[in-house]
């Protein structure tokens, strides 16, 4: 891979470091992902952007199918 240099303001540098630590990736990997996403236009769905949050909560799958939750709706 080719190496490039880049200057970041301190706040952005800190955020990059924190994000890399949270995701268990290198700072370079985070920047490569960001550039790829930017270059392709990143028209991801909300579900795709939510990533690991999707399905992480417990409860009924669809409240609209529960008579208890729909009681009184539309009145």
Secondary structure, DSSP 8 states (H G I E B T S, - for coil): ---------HHHHHHHHHHHHHHT--HHHHHHHHHHHHHHT----HHHHHGGGTT-S-S-S-GGG-HHHHTTTT-
